[in-house]
Amino acid sequence: FISEHFANAFFQSPNANTERANNYLLRFIEKYNKQPKMILIAFDIIHCNKKELFNKAFEIYIHSNQELNCFKSIKWTDNQITFPGDAIVGAIRATKWEKILKLVIDMKLGTKTRAIRNYVKSRRDSELLYAEHEKRRKFLRN
């Protein structure tokens, strides 16, 4: 996997400034929450180099911005493009959407996140349907 954003180069190697870099990313998300392209860069860095920061960054983003169109324009389930040959890709992606749904629900923002919850559920359900299609195809092939 090769990241789309050159900014990842600044966050690749762990060093003494890890906490400072993490705080910078979190403040960046809070400041630019209405600009999907900026948020996409921040979450690309998190997906590539700071996976442990995802939950906190996601929470900050959702608390700052519940606009569905902004939410839709961000790649929430990372950009991984390779899977083992026997993997059910739809199931893997559905699990990632389920994790995101759980994060949204756990924030207890109620009606503010209804549209986002419905969107995430639809993405999860779509991936589950795809997983069923993959399973049938693999079964028939064997």
MOVENPE-V499413 format. One record per residue. N is the residue number from 1. SS is DSSP state (~ for helix, > for strand, _ for the rest). OMEGA is omega as a letter, one per 20 degrees, with the letter a starting at -180 (999 if undefined). Layout:
N:SS:OMEGA
N:SS:OMEGA
//
This chain:
1:_:r
2:_:a
3:_:r
4:_:a
5:_:a
6:~:a
7:~:r
8:~:a
9:~:a
10:~:a
11:~:a
12:_:a
13:_:r
14:_:r
15:_:a
16:_:a
17:_:a
18:~:a
19:~:r
20:~:r
21:~:r
22:~:r
23:~:r
24:~:a
25:~:a
26:~:r
27:~:r
28:~:r
29:~:r
30:~:a
31:~:a
32:_:a
33:_:r
34:_:a
35:_:a
36:~:a
37:~:r
38:~:r
39:~:r
40:~:r
41:~:a
42:~:a
43:~:r
44:~:r
45:~:a
46:~:r
47:~:a
48:~:a
49:~:a
50:_:a
51:~:a
52:~:a
53:~:a
54:~:a
55:~:a
56:~:a
57:~:r
58:~:r
59:~:r
60:~:a
61:~:a
62:~:r
63:~:a
64:~:a
65:_:r
66:_:a
67:_:a
68:~:a
69:~:r
70:~:a
71:~:a
72:~:a
73:_:a
74:_:r
75:_:a
76:_:a
77:_:a
78:_:a
79:_:a
80:_:a
81:_:r
82:_:r
83:_:r
84:_:a
85:_:a
86:_:a
87:_:r
88:_:a
89:~:r
90:~:r
91:~:r
92:~:r
93:~:r
94:~:r
95:~:r
96:~:r
97:~:r
98:~:r
99:~:r
100:~:r
101:~:r
102:~:r
103:~:a
104:~:a
105:~:a
106:~:r
107:_:r
108:_:r
109:_:r
110:~:a
111:~:r
112:~:a
113:~:a
114:~:a
115:~:r
116:~:r
117:~:r
118:~:r
119:~:a
120:~:r
121:~:r
122:~:r
123:~:r
124:~:a
125:~:r
126:~:r
127:~:r
128:~:r
129:~:r
130:~:r
131:~:r
132:~:r
133:~:r
134:~:r
135:~:r
136:~:a
137:~:a
138:~:r
139:~:a
140:~:a
141:~:a
142:_:999
//
